[in-house]
């Protein structure tokens, strides 16, 4: 059945589990055993070995959905590569390459000191580093710790070579447990944007989202600021404290949900943000978009099956419930999270910031659509606002043909060069 797994392109695949195993087995053997179980469809058997906490967090049906989504996105499964083992923070990490028809991924299995499986992650191999003669460099950076005491997130600072200080952009993710590159299938839109900007003298900071890097920080109730806003403000602060950055030329680029929150991020950054760049940013109530997206996917083949209609009906019921019940859940997120998100008016927040705003929208985007684009245009009028519509681009800023589909996200591509050049020109004009 055609079904949207996350409400806006947040489909990085991450599962944290804990499983017991015989101490005599090597780390590679334990990791291989888990993959063998998944390939055999033995999801219930895998769940039986989980800790009580992980049984609650990742029951068999969730593990099944994750594993079986890979061939949908990447094509038929092929051979596994050789396992390698490393250590970090007292854990052993087993990495096993997995080949699929359209791309390769890396399975990472984390083992604790008792040979229990403490983590499981499936992700593309890391991107190649910049060429030796590239006009920019990349360096690891850790964001400042939050006022709540939560540690800062790992990220990448991309700096042009030459004499600074440079204008800079903080890249803020869409929904879901995104990595710093916003990896989905073979696509890394934030990597494309960061390197494209750096080639034209603009620095950037991208980082792993907290739901990706530190899911343990979400054991209790949490809201949109815990998930996104606070870390984006920390990223702005990191750039403001860097001597290579022009402190009066720091911009926030929010993609999708990150664009919805860009005005909120600016308001909490205490005057450190000079402008906003909104890429495929929703402007209407989020739960309305969720229903629309699922109906679009269900109707793609021209008909709606009984199973699809049942899913749509159940979704309508779930949406209505989380709008009124803070304890209800939808897409594994609590009602109070959705209610807070729906109270945000992104157009009003962007306008209240009194900052220059660049808005970018793909014409083939089925997740954030023309109704959102028109609301942005109606709400932001005047010389400080600039709009660019790209008829051939999808939600990731990648060109394609025909109607947008989920399968398209699994095909490797790159963010459109014209879109990146429009960002460059706009940032350069903000002197």
SVG drawing of the C-alpha trace seen along z (x, -y; Angstrom):
<svg xmlns="http://www.w3.org/2000/svg" viewBox="-13 -47 58 66">
<polyline fill="none" stroke="black" stroke-width="0.4" points="0.0,0.0 1.2,-3.5 1.7,-5.2 3.7,-8.2 6.0,-7.0 6.8,-10.4 4.9,-13.6 7.7,-15.5 10.7,-13.7 12.0,-12.5 12.8,-9.0 16.3,-8.4 16.2,-4.8 17.3,-4.4 16.3,-1.7 17.7,-1.4 17.4,2.0 18.9,4.2 19.2,7.9 21.0,10.6 23.4,13.1 26.0,15.7 29.2,14.2 31.2,16.7 30.0,15.1 32.2,12.5 30.8,9.0 30.7,9.7 28.8,12.9 26.2,11.2 25.7,8.5 25.4,11.0 22.9,13.0 20.6,10.0 20.8,9.4 20.1,13.1 16.9,12.8 15.8,9.7 16.4,11.3 14.4,14.4 11.5,12.2 11.9,13.4 10.8,10.2 9.0,11.7 12.0,13.8 14.1,10.7 11.6,8.9 11.7,11.7 15.4,10.9 14.9,7.2 15.1,5.5 11.7,4.5 12.3,0.9 13.1,1.7 10.2,4.1 8.0,1.1 10.0,-1.2 10.6,1.1 8.1,4.0 8.2,6.5 5.9,4.5 8.1,1.4 11.3,3.5 9.5,5.2 8.4,1.8 11.9,0.4 13.7,3.4 11.1,4.0 11.2,0.3 14.8,0.6 14.2,2.6 11.2,0.3 13.6,-2.7 16.8,-1.1 15.8,1.9 16.5,5.6 18.9,6.6 22.3,8.0 25.3,9.3 26.7,8.2 30.2,6.9 32.8,7.8 32.2,6.8 34.5,4.4 34.6,3.7 35.6,0.5 35.2,-0.8 33.8,-4.1 32.8,-5.1 32.9,-1.5 30.8,-0.1 31.8,2.1 30.4,1.0 30.1,3.5 29.7,2.1 28.5,4.3 28.0,3.0 24.7,4.0 24.3,3.8 21.0,2.9 20.2,2.5 20.1,-1.3 22.5,-2.1 24.6,-0.7 24.0,-1.3 25.9,-0.5 24.4,1.4 25.9,0.4 25.2,2.7 26.3,1.4 27.2,3.9 27.5,3.0 29.8,4.6 27.5,7.5 27.3,8.4 23.8,7.0 22.8,5.1 22.4,1.5 21.9,-0.1 21.1,0.6 21.4,-1.9 21.1,-1.6 22.6,-4.5 24.4,-5.3 28.2,-5.1 29.8,-8.4 30.2,-10.9 33.6,-11.3 35.6,-14.2 36.2,-17.3 38.8,-17.0 42.3,-18.1 42.1,-21.1 38.6,-22.1 38.0,-25.8 36.7,-24.9 37.4,-22.6 35.2,-20.7 35.8,-20.3 34.0,-18.5 32.3,-20.7 30.2,-20.1 27.4,-22.5 27.2,-24.3 25.5,-22.4 21.9,-23.4 20.8,-25.3 18.9,-22.2 22.2,-20.4 21.8,-18.3 25.1,-17.9 25.8,-19.6 25.3,-17.8 28.0,-16.7 28.1,-18.7 30.2,-19.8 31.5,-23.3 32.1,-24.0 34.5,-26.9 35.6,-28.6 39.4,-28.8 40.9,-32.3 40.5,-35.3 37.3,-35.7 35.2,-36.5 32.6,-34.7 28.8,-35.0 27.3,-31.8 24.1,-29.6 22.8,-27.2 21.0,-24.3 17.9,-23.2 16.3,-19.8 12.8,-18.7 10.9,-16.2 12.2,-12.9 15.5,-11.7 17.7,-13.3 21.5,-13.2 23.5,-16.3 23.3,-15.8 19.5,-15.1 20.2,-11.8 17.3,-10.0 18.0,-7.2 21.1,-8.2 20.3,-11.9 22.1,-14.3 20.5,-17.7 22.2,-19.5 25.6,-18.2 24.9,-19.5 23.8,-22.9 26.7,-23.2 29.4,-22.5 27.6,-24.5 27.6,-27.6 31.2,-27.1 32.3,-27.1 31.0,-30.6 32.5,-31.9 29.6,-31.1 30.2,-29.0 27.6,-26.7 27.0,-24.6 25.0,-21.4 24.5,-18.9 22.8,-15.6 19.3,-16.1 18.9,-15.3 16.3,-12.6 19.0,-11.0 22.2,-11.6 20.7,-11.3 17.3,-9.6 17.9,-8.9 17.2,-12.6 13.5,-12.0 12.5,-9.5 9.8,-11.8 7.4,-14.4 9.0,-16.7 8.0,-19.5 9.1,-21.1 11.8,-23.2 13.4,-20.1 13.4,-18.4 14.5,-21.3 14.5,-25.0 16.9,-24.8 19.6,-23.0 19.2,-25.4 19.7,-28.3 22.8,-26.6 24.1,-26.3 23.6,-30.0 25.5,-30.6 28.3,-28.4 28.7,-30.4 28.5,-33.7 31.4,-32.7 33.7,-31.7 36.2,-34.2 36.0,-33.0 32.3,-34.0 30.9,-37.4 28.8,-37.7 26.3,-40.1 25.7,-37.8 24.5,-34.6 21.4,-33.2 19.0,-30.3 18.0,-27.9 15.1,-25.8 13.9,-22.9 10.4,-21.7 9.6,-21.7 12.8,-23.6 11.4,-26.3 8.2,-26.4 10.3,-27.0 12.8,-29.5 11.1,-32.6 10.8,-31.0 14.6,-30.1 15.4,-33.7 13.3,-35.1 15.2,-33.0 18.6,-33.8 18.8,-37.2 19.5,-39.2 22.2,-36.9 20.2,-36.0 20.5,-38.3 18.0,-36.6 15.8,-33.5 15.9,-31.0 12.8,-28.9 13.0,-25.8 9.8,-23.9 8.4,-25.3 4.8,-24.5 2.5,-27.5 -0.7,-25.7 -1.6,-23.5 0.7,-20.5 -2.0,-17.9 -3.9,-19.1 -0.8,-18.5 -0.4,-15.0 -3.9,-14.0 -3.4,-15.6 -0.1,-13.9 -1.5,-10.5 -4.5,-11.0 -2.2,-12.1 -0.2,-8.9 -3.3,-6.7 -4.7,-8.2 -1.4,-8.1 -2.4,-5.0 -5.9,-6.4 -7.8,-4.2 -8.0,-3.7 -8.1,-0.2 -10.2,0.9 -7.0,1.2 -5.9,-2.3 -9.3,-3.7 -9.2,-2.0 -5.7,-3.6 -7.0,-7.0 -10.1,-6.7 -7.9,-5.6 -5.6,-8.5 -8.5,-10.9 -9.6,-9.5 -6.0,-9.6 -5.5,-13.2 -8.8,-14.3 -7.8,-12.6 -4.3,-14.2 -5.8,-17.6 -7.8,-17.3 -5.9,-14.7 -2.3,-15.5 -1.8,-11.8 -2.8,-10.4 0.0,-9.6 0.4,-9.9 3.6,-8.7 5.0,-7.9 4.7,-11.5 2.4,-12.6 -0.6,-14.8 0.9,-17.7 3.8,-17.8 1.3,-18.1 -0.8,-20.6 2.2,-22.8 3.3,-22.5 -0.1,-23.5 -0.2,-26.6 2.8,-28.0 2.0,-30.4 5.2,-30.3 4.1,-33.2 3.4,-35.5 6.7,-34.5 8.7,-35.2 6.9,-38.6 7.5,-39.5 11.2,-38.8 11.5,-41.8 14.3,-40.0 14.8,-39.6 13.4,-36.3 14.1,-34.1 11.4,-31.5 12.2,-28.6 9.6,-26.0 9.6,-23.1 6.6,-22.8 6.6,-18.9 6.6,-18.9 3.6,-16.8 4.3,-17.4 4.3,-21.2 2.1,-22.4 0.8,-25.5 -1.7,-26.3 1.3,-26.8 3.2,-28.8 0.3,-31.1 -0.2,-31.7 3.5,-32.7 3.1,-35.1 0.0,-36.6 1.5,-37.0 4.9,-38.3 4.6,-41.3 7.2,-43.9 10.8,-44.5 12.4,-42.4 10.8,-39.2 12.0,-37.2 10.3,-34.2 11.6,-31.6 9.5,-28.7 11.2,-25.8 8.6,-23.8 10.8,-20.7 11.9,-20.3 10.6,-18.0 10.5,-18.4 14.3,-17.8 15.1,-20.5 16.0,-17.8 14.8,-17.8 12.5,-15.1 9.6,-14.5 5.9,-13.7 4.1,-13.5 6.2,-13.4 6.4,-10.0 8.0,-8.5 10.0,-6.1 11.7,-9.2 13.4,-9.9 15.3,-6.6 16.9,-7.6 20.2,-9.4 20.3,-13.0 21.6,-16.4 20.0,-19.7 19.4,-21.9 22.4,-24.1 20.1,-27.1 18.5,-26.9 21.9,-26.9 23.0,-29.8 19.8,-31.8 20.7,-31.3 24.3,-32.4 23.1,-35.6 20.6,-36.4 23.2,-35.9 25.7,-38.0 23.2,-40.8 22.5,-41.0 25.6,-43.0"/>
</svg>
